[in-house]
């Protein structure tokens, strides 16, 4: 199986790439807005908090790496738990 569903790169997007990277050929746009943001410190990415307490993910490439698709999908149960509590 080719697993093409795990990767999408939109090179025509006016924001491409949205992070500084050396390898634009493997920049994954599938998770343009990171579904792990809501997990806060449990997301597993490279983030920091601003002085105002806002999560800043500008240095994080976790959702944009081809090989991290399965990691993100496996975190969906944690996201569902957050939504279920509200």
N, C-alpha and C positions, 0 to 999 in steps of 0.2 A: 504494500500500500504506500502511496506517495506522501500522504499526510500534508498535502498542500493547504488544507484548511487551517493549519497551524501558523501560517505566515502570509502576510499581506504587506506590501510596501507601496505607498502612494507617493511616488516621486514628483507628481504634478501638484501636490499640496503646497500652498504658499508658505507653510510652516516647516516643510521637510528639509532636513530633519529637525525636530523640535529640541534636540539635545546635541551638543557637540560630540561627534563621533568620528573615528578614523575610517570605519567600514560602513559606508552607506548601502552597500549591496545586501547586507544582512540586517538592516534596520527594520524591525517589525512594527508596523503601524496598526496591527490588529487590535491592540489594547491602547488605542490613542489616549483615552482617559482611563487611567489605571483603576481597575476594579478593586485593587487592594488598598486604596487610599483610606477607606473606612476602617481598616484594621489597625490603624495607628501604628504603634510600636511593634505590632505582631506581623506587619506586612512582609518583612524580610528584605526590604530594599534599602538603598543608601539615601536616607532622608535626614533632615534636621528640622528643628523648630525655630521659627523666627522669634524675635524679641516679643512679638505680639501673640505668640503661642500658635501660630499657623504652621501646619506641616508643609515644609518646602522640599519638593521632590526634584528640583532642577538638576541635581547631580546623579539621579537614579536612572539606570538603564535596564533594570530588571524586566519591566514589561516589554521592552523593545528588543530583547535578545531572542532570537529564534528558538533557542534551546530551553527557554523558560515557560513555554506554553503549558506543559504538564504541571509545573509548579503552581502556576496561577489557577488552573482549573481545579487542582486539589485543594485550594484555599477557599473555594466557593461555599463549602459547608460552614466555615467560620463567618463568612459574610451573611449567610442566611440566618445564623444564630443572632447576629447583631440586629437584623431586621425583625426577627421574630420577637425579640425582647421589647421592641417599641410598639 
